[in-house]
Amino acid sequence: MKQQLRISSILIVMVFASFFTVVQAEANHDLTRTVNQQLFGTNFTMAIRDLHSGELTYEYYGNRGIKPASSLKPLTAATALKVLGEDYFFSTQMLMDGTIENGTLKGNIYLRGEGDPTLQVKDFVTFGNTLKRKGIKRIDGNIYGDDKWFSGDRLSPGIFASDESYYFAAPVSALTTSPNNDYDISTVIVTAKSGSIGSAPSISVNPNLSGLRLINNAKTGSPGSRNTLLIRRKYQTNQVVISGNLPHGSAKREWVTMFNPTLSTLHSFKNTLVAQGIQFGASSQVQYITVPAEAQSLGTKRSASLKQIMPVFMKLSNNGIADILVKTLGKKVYDTGDWKHGLKVINEYGTSIGLDMTEWKMEDGSGISHSNKVTAVQQTLFLVKQPHESHYATLLNSMPVSGQSNRLIGGTLKNRFTEFTYKNRIQAKTGTLNGVSALSGYARAHSGKWYAFSILVEHKSSSPYTRQIDMIAKKMLSVY
């Protein structure tokens, strides 16, 4: 009797397994049909894994290397959280030397940076208040910046010369500032407002001019005229050129990168101190220097924790933070804050969790380089490894959430998957470059199960393939 029951149980299990296999095959067939419809004529890689078991349930050219764009950022984030720790913070120190005589500092002020992406003018105000509390009303020396924490090229490999003035390709320094809480490092916000017809627009710079030089060649046009205004920093200079036509009654703003973020930060610091009433001698300069051993610390500004910075980094897809993390990893592990050593740390982390890092071709940690390559099979393997890491909750919470209109929740997915059926069911990192579109992360399917997925597409269209990728993701959600 027991033998018969055991045989019956085995048969039932086999029937259910066979049924599941047939259903899975039909689901994958439907999914493949949608992929073929949406990605015809493109170069792509796609894979899906069961998040619980890690099993590869679907792949279509899964081992083909494709440019990941910003879908590379989760690996950078995970490495930083693992190696630096969730409680890691960046710091900027103010120091001085010399003596104070009758309210005048007969010496120099120093800022020593360690890559804080959150440093802002409000922190310079705090530093200025510190100086005033010490009775300093005038500085007869110089302001020096020590950015030796990082080394090597400021621009990440693979950045085109034509992109050098845009915020997404900002140079990296251990001493830099951000104009607001999006932490777009090494940038200022330039705003042009129309004047009277035929006159030049008025120009303002937030947080301040920071050593940049404005060249205003623009004109205010008649109402309804074509807006051709351009705000660009001239390549490899501090000259910001404003040109073109700005219709009367309108305005335009642009994030412009600093050519030399260290010197611009020092100029911004000096401008802030002057605005607070601290005077400088006529010969006062801003320059680089290594802080001398005898300099006296006046205080240190600490950033928010890495855990707190992660949502801004990932949800807003901040390239500057990615670059800072790469260099910081190299500095902390190998005492060399450059691209080579930072990427070495990322590769070592990937290997430690079982990834085949020969399948990851990385020239940066942000995904901006067109030389980066990865396969969907490897990306999904990385994703299914993360729930076993102590930082998983932080990594997951930093990913954009489908259909959430709050930009610090929905991030780059706030206007995608907004239908009730799909809202909140995808937490994933987007990726966009010229001719490249990507979506990689986690999805809760119609069955209630969670999956890790990756869709990377290289296409000829000048427009992103977001609609096509979203159609595929929606099909995945419905058939699984």
C-alpha positions in Angstrom: 0.0 0.0 0.0 2.8 2.4 1.0 4.6 1.5 -2.2 1.5 2.4 -4.3 1.1 5.8 -2.4 4.8 6.6 -3.1 4.4 5.8 -6.8 1.2 7.9 -7.0 3.0 10.8 -5.3 5.9 10.6 -7.7 3.4 10.5 -10.7 1.6 13.6 -9.3 4.9 15.5 -9.0 5.9 14.5 -12.5 2.5 15.6 -13.9 2.8 19.0 -12.1 6.4 19.4 -13.2 5.4 18.6 -16.8 2.5 21.0 -16.6 4.8 23.8 -15.3 7.4 23.1 -18.0 4.7 23.4 -20.7 3.3 26.6 -19.1 6.8 28.1 -18.8 7.6 27.2 -22.4 4.4 28.9 -23.6 5.2 32.0 -21.5 8.7 32.2 -23.0 7.3 31.7 -26.5 4.9 34.6 -26.0 7.8 36.7 -24.5 10.1 35.8 -27.5 7.4 36.9 -29.9 7.1 40.3 -28.2 10.9 40.7 -28.1 11.1 40.0 -31.8 8.4 42.5 -32.6 10.0 45.3 -30.5 13.7 44.8 -31.1 13.8 43.7 -34.7 16.9 45.2 -36.4 18.7 45.9 -33.1 21.6 44.3 -31.2 20.5 43.1 -27.8 20.9 40.8 -24.9 18.2 39.7 -22.5 17.9 37.3 -19.5 15.5 36.5 -16.6 16.3 34.6 -13.4 14.2 33.4 -10.6 15.2 35.6 -7.7 14.8 32.9 -5.1 16.6 30.0 -6.8 18.9 32.0 -9.1 17.8 29.7 -12.0 18.0 31.2 -15.5 14.4 30.9 -16.7 14.8 32.8 -20.0 17.6 34.2 -22.2 17.7 35.6 -25.7 21.3 36.2 -26.8 22.0 36.2 -23.1 25.7 35.9 -23.5 26.1 38.7 -26.0 28.2 41.7 -24.8 26.2 44.9 -25.0 26.8 48.5 -23.8 25.1 48.7 -20.4 25.0 52.5 -20.1 23.8 53.4 -16.6 22.6 49.9 -15.8 26.3 49.4 -14.8 25.8 51.6 -11.7 24.3 48.9 -9.4 27.6 47.0 -9.5 29.5 50.2 -8.6 27.0 50.9 -5.8 27.1 47.4 -4.4 30.9 47.4 -4.4 31.0 50.7 -2.5 28.4 49.5 0.0 30.4 46.3 0.6 33.9 47.8 0.7 33.4 51.2 2.2 30.3 50.3 4.3 26.9 51.9 4.5 28.0 54.3 7.2 31.0 55.7 5.2 31.1 59.5 4.9 33.2 61.9 2.9 34.9 64.8 4.6 36.3 68.3 3.8 38.7 70.0 6.3 39.4 73.7 6.8 42.8 74.6 8.2 45.0 77.7 8.7 48.5 78.8 9.5 50.0 82.0 10.6 48.8 84.3 13.3 45.8 86.5 14.0 46.6 90.2 14.7 43.9 92.7 15.3 41.3 90.7 13.3 43.7 90.0 10.4 45.0 86.5 9.6 48.7 86.9 8.7 48.6 83.5 7.1 46.7 81.2 4.8 43.5 79.2 4.7 43.4 75.6 3.4 40.6 73.3 2.2 41.5 69.6 2.1 39.1 67.4 0.3 38.4 63.7 0.2 35.8 63.6 -2.6 32.7 64.9 -0.9 30.0 65.1 -3.6 27.6 66.9 -1.1 29.9 70.0 -0.5 27.9 73.2 -1.1 28.1 76.9 -0.5 26.1 76.5 2.7 29.1 74.6 4.1 31.3 77.5 3.2 29.0 79.8 5.2 29.6 77.5 8.1 33.3 77.7 7.6 33.1 81.4 7.4 31.2 81.6 10.7 34.0 79.6 12.2 36.6 82.1 11.0 34.5 85.0 12.3 34.2 83.3 15.7 38.0 83.2 15.8 37.9 87.0 15.3 39.1 86.9 11.7 37.8 89.8 9.7 40.5 89.9 7.0 42.9 87.4 5.4 46.2 88.7 4.1 47.3 85.3 2.9 46.0 82.9 0.2 43.4 80.3 0.0 44.9 76.9 -1.0 43.2 73.7 -2.0 44.6 70.2 -1.3 42.9 67.7 -3.7 45.7 65.0 -3.5 43.2 62.4 -2.2 42.5 61.6 -5.9 45.0 61.2 -8.7 45.1 60.6 -12.4 42.8 62.1 -15.1 39.8 64.2 -13.9 37.6 63.1 -16.8 36.5 59.5 -16.8 37.7 57.5 -19.8 35.4 57.5 -22.8 34.0 61.0 -22.4 33.7 62.8 -25.7 35.3 66.2 -26.0 31.9 67.5 -27.2 30.3 66.4 -23.8 32.9 67.9 -21.6 30.9 71.0 -20.6 27.7 69.0 -19.8 26.8 68.0 -16.2 26.7 64.3 -17.0 30.4 64.5 -18.0 31.7 66.6 -15.2 35.4 66.4 -14.2 36.2 64.7 -10.9 38.2 66.3 -8.0 38.7 65.4 -4.4 37.7 69.0 -3.7 34.5 70.0 -5.6 31.1 71.4 -5.0 27.5 70.8 -6.0 24.9 73.6 -6.7 22.0 71.8 -5.0 20.9 68.5 -3.4 21.0 66.5 -6.6 24.8 66.6 -6.0 25.7 67.3 -9.6 29.4 67.7 -8.8 31.7 70.3 -10.4 28.8 72.3 -11.9 27.1 75.6 -11.6 23.6 76.5 -12.8 23.6 79.4 -15.3 20.2 81.1 -15.8 19.4 83.6 -18.6 16.3 85.8 -18.3 15.1 88.0 -21.2 15.4 91.7 -21.1 13.9 94.4 -23.3 13.7 93.4 -27.0 17.1 93.8 -28.6 19.0 93.8 -25.4 21.2 91.1 -23.9 19.4 88.8 -21.4 20.4 89.1 -17.7 22.6 86.2 -16.5 22.8 84.7 -13.0 25.0 81.9 -11.7 24.1 79.6 -8.8 25.7 79.3 -6.3 28.2 82.0 -7.5 30.5 82.7 -10.4 33.2 80.3 -9.0 36.0 81.7 -11.1 34.1 81.3 -14.4 34.0 84.1 -17.0 30.7 84.9 -18.7 30.6 86.1 -22.3 27.1 87.2 -23.1 26.5 87.4 -26.8 22.8 86.6 -26.7 19.9 88.9 -27.6 16.3 89.2 -26.4 13.9 88.5 -29.3 10.3 89.4 -29.8 7.6 87.4 -28.0 6.9 84.1 -29.8 10.2 84.2 -31.7 12.3 81.0 -31.9 14.3 80.2 -28.8 17.9 79.5 -30.0 19.7 80.3 -26.8 22.8 78.3 -26.0 24.7 78.2 -22.7 28.0 76.4 -23.1 31.4 76.5 -21.5 34.1 76.7 -24.2 36.1 73.5 -24.4 39.1 73.4 -21.9 38.5 77.0 -20.7 36.7 78.9 -18.0 34.7 80.9 -20.5 30.9 80.3 -20.5 29.5 81.6 -23.7 25.8 82.6 -23.9 24.6 83.0 -27.5 21.5 83.0 -29.6 18.0 84.4 -29.3 15.8 84.3 -26.1 12.2 85.3 -26.7 10.9 88.2 -24.6 9.2 87.0 -21.4 11.1 83.7 -21.2 14.1 82.2 -19.4 16.5 79.3 -19.8 18.9 77.6 -17.4 21.7 75.1 -17.9 24.0 73.1 -15.7 27.6 74.0 -16.8 30.7 72.1 -15.7 33.7 73.6 -14.1 36.9 73.3 -16.2 39.0 73.0 -13.0 36.7 72.0 -10.1 39.4 72.5 -7.4 40.2 76.1 -8.4 36.5 76.9 -9.0 35.7 75.5 -5.5 38.3 77.7 -4.0 36.9 80.8 -5.9 33.4 79.9 -4.7 34.7 79.6 -1.1 36.4 83.0 -1.4 33.3 84.6 -2.9 31.2 83.2 0.0 33.6 84.6 2.6 33.6 88.0 0.9 29.8 88.0 1.0 30.0 87.3 4.7 32.1 90.4 5.2 35.6 88.9 5.4 38.1 90.9 3.4 41.2 89.8 1.5 44.5 91.4 0.8 45.0 92.8 -2.7 47.6 90.1 -3.6 45.5 87.2 -2.2 45.3 84.2 -4.6 43.7 80.8 -4.9 46.0 77.9 -5.7 46.8 74.2 -5.2 49.1 73.1 -2.4 49.6 70.1 -0.1 48.6 71.2 3.4 51.7 71.8 5.5 52.1 69.7 8.6 52.0 72.7 10.9 48.6 73.9 9.7 45.9 74.0 12.4 42.6 72.3 11.8 39.6 74.6 12.1 36.9 72.0 11.6 35.7 69.3 9.3 32.5 69.0 7.3 31.2 65.5 7.0 28.8 64.3 4.4 25.7 62.2 4.9 26.3 58.5 5.0 26.8 56.4 1.9 23.4 54.8 2.7 21.7 58.2 2.6 23.5 59.3 -0.6 22.6 56.1 -2.5 19.1 57.1 -3.5 20.4 60.3 -5.2 23.1 58.4 -6.9 20.9 55.6 -8.3 17.5 57.1 -8.7 18.8 60.2 -10.4 21.6 58.3 -12.2 24.3 60.6 -11.0 27.5 60.0 -13.0 29.6 62.3 -10.8 28.9 60.2 -7.7 29.8 57.1 -9.6 33.1 58.6 -10.6 33.8 59.7 -7.0 33.0 56.2 -5.7 35.4 54.5 -8.2 38.3 56.8 -7.2 37.4 56.5 -3.5 37.5 52.7 -3.7 41.0 52.8 -5.2 42.2 55.2 -2.5 40.8 53.2 0.4 41.9 49.8 -0.8 45.1 50.6 -2.7 45.9 54.1 -1.5 45.7 55.3 -5.1 42.6 57.2 -6.0 42.5 56.7 -9.7 40.4 54.9 -12.3 42.6 51.9 -12.6 42.7 51.0 -9.0 39.0 51.8 -8.3 37.9 49.5 -11.2 40.3 46.8 -9.9 38.3 46.9 -6.6 35.0 46.5 -8.5 36.4 43.6 -10.4 37.6 41.9 -7.2 34.2 42.4 -5.6 32.5 40.8 -8.6 34.8 37.9 -8.6 34.2 37.4 -4.8 30.4 36.9 -5.4 30.9 34.5 -8.3 30.7 36.7 -11.3 32.8 36.0 -14.4 34.5 39.4 -14.6 36.0 38.5 -18.0 32.4 39.1 -19.3 32.4 42.6 -17.8 34.4 45.1 -19.8 34.5 48.3 -17.8 36.2 51.6 -18.5 34.3 53.5 -15.8 31.8 53.0 -13.0 29.0 55.1 -14.3 28.3 53.5 -17.7 29.0 56.6 -19.8 31.7 55.0 -21.9 30.7 53.3 -25.1 33.6 50.8 -24.5 31.8 49.2 -21.6 30.3 45.8 -22.3 28.3 43.2 -20.3 26.0 40.3 -20.9 22.4 40.0 -19.6 23.3 36.6 -18.1 26.0 38.2 -16.0 23.9 41.2 -15.0 21.1 38.9 -13.8 23.6 36.7 -12.0 24.9 39.9 -10.1 21.3 40.7 -9.2 20.4 37.3 -7.8 23.6 37.4 -5.6 22.6 40.7 -4.0 19.9 39.4 -1.6 22.6 37.5 0.2 24.6 40.6 0.9 24.0 42.7 4.1 23.6 45.9 2.0 20.8 44.5 -0.2 18.0 46.5 1.4 20.0 49.7 0.8 20.8 48.8 -2.8 17.2 47.8 -3.5 15.7 50.9 -2.0 18.1 53.1 -4.1 16.7 51.7 -7.3 14.0 53.6 -9.2 10.5 52.3 -8.6 8.1 52.0 -11.5 5.3 54.7 -11.8 6.2 56.6 -8.6 5.9 60.3 -9.4 8.2 61.4 -6.5 11.6 61.7 -8.2 13.5 60.5 -5.1 11.3 57.3 -5.2 10.5 56.8 -8.9 13.7 58.4 -10.2 14.2 57.6 -13.9 11.1 55.3 -13.8 8.7 58.0 -12.4 7.1 58.4 -15.8 7.2 54.8 -16.9 4.9 51.9 -16.0 2.4 54.4 -14.5 -0.6 52.2 -15.2 -2.1 50.7 -12.0 -1.3 47.1 -13.3 2.4 47.8 -13.4 3.0 50.5 -10.8 5.5 49.5 -8.0 6.2 46.2 -9.6 9.6 47.0 -11.1 12.6 48.3 -9.2 15.4 48.7 -11.8 18.2 50.8 -13.1 17.7 52.5 -16.4 20.4 53.2 -18.9 20.6 55.6 -21.9 23.4 56.6 -24.2 23.3 57.6 -27.9 22.1 54.4 -29.6 21.9 52.5 -26.3 18.9 51.8 -24.0 18.8 49.5 -21.0 16.7 48.3 -18.1 18.0 46.0 -15.4 16.7 45.1 -12.0 13.9 43.3 -10.1 10.3 42.6 -11.1 7.3 41.1 -9.3 5.4 39.1 -11.9 1.7 38.3 -12.3 2.3 35.1 -10.3 3.6 37.1 -7.4 7.1 35.7 -7.8 10.1 38.0 -8.0 12.6 37.9 -10.9 15.8 39.5 -11.8 16.0 40.7 -15.4 18.2 42.5 -17.8 17.4 44.0 -21.2 20.2 45.8 -23.0 19.7 47.2 -26.5 22.0 48.9 -29.1 19.9 50.5 -31.8 20.2 53.0 -34.7 17.4 55.3 -33.6 18.3 58.7 -32.2 15.5 58.3 -29.7 15.8 55.9 -26.7 14.1 52.5 -27.0 12.2 53.0 -23.7 8.8 52.2 -25.2 10.0 49.0 -26.8 11.8 47.9 -23.6 8.7 48.7 -21.5 6.5 46.6 -23.8 8.8 43.7 -23.3 8.9 44.2 -19.5 5.1 44.4 -19.4 4.9 41.1 -21.3 7.3 39.6 -18.9 5.2 40.7 -15.9 2.0 39.3 -17.4 3.2 35.9 -18.6 5.4 34.9 -15.6 
